[in-house]
Amino acid sequence: MDYIWLILSLICIITGVLGSLLPVLPGLPISWVGLVLLMLTKPIETDVMLLSVTGVIAIGVGILDYWIPAKGTKAFGGSKYGVWGTNIGLVVGLIVPVPFGFIWGPFLGAFIGEWWFASRKGNEAMWAATGSFVGFLTSTFLKLVVSIVFLGIFVTLVWNHFSLFF
């Protein structure tokens, strides 16, 4: 049974790293579930403190993932219409079957929100849309770093208990 938990844990961790880059997958929560599954194996003692800290981090970064692109839009001079456009564009970009829709969606959403609803000129709307894109890249980088840390925790725990598994 330990091998099943170990394999499922590894699948969750790898899916979590991929999910940190692909917005359709909730990367960090899946990685965290991978750590929980790893703790279900007999060789590794359940570490409640580790699971608590990593869980809080996963939730916090999940919240920041929505907050950072909106703040990026605002920091680059965007209005509430640009912020709403960013969020709506992200959802539309995920749904529409176009390559890299999750990247151009927030950018286009912020641009349309600023240009159409806030009546901003092209350069001002483009600047706000650039803030949305910078915010998106920042939040993606943050998720990637944390998911790689979760992968490192997984590798360290398995390596330290390697002889008990194999």
PEVENTA-V253551 format. One line per field, one symbol per residue. psi: psi as a letter, one per 40 degrees, with the letter a starting at -180 (. if undefined). burial: I if it has 9 or more other C-alpha atoms within 8 Angstrom, else O. Layout:
BEGIN
psi = ???
burial = ???
END
This chain:
BEGIN
psi = dddddddddddddddddddddhedhgddddddddddddeeiddhhhgddddddddddddddddddddddddddddeeiaddddddddddddddddhghhfdedddddddddddddddefiidddddddddddddddddddddddddddddddddddddddfdddd.
burial = OIOOIIOIIIIIIIIIIIIIIOIOIIIIIIIIIIIIIIIIIOOIOOOOOOIOOIIOOIIOIIOIIIOIIIIIIIOIIIIOIIIIIIIIIIIIIIOOOOOOIIIIIIIIIIIIIIIOOIOIOOOIIIIIIIIIIIIIOIIIOIIIOIIIOIIOOIOOIOOOIOOOOO
END
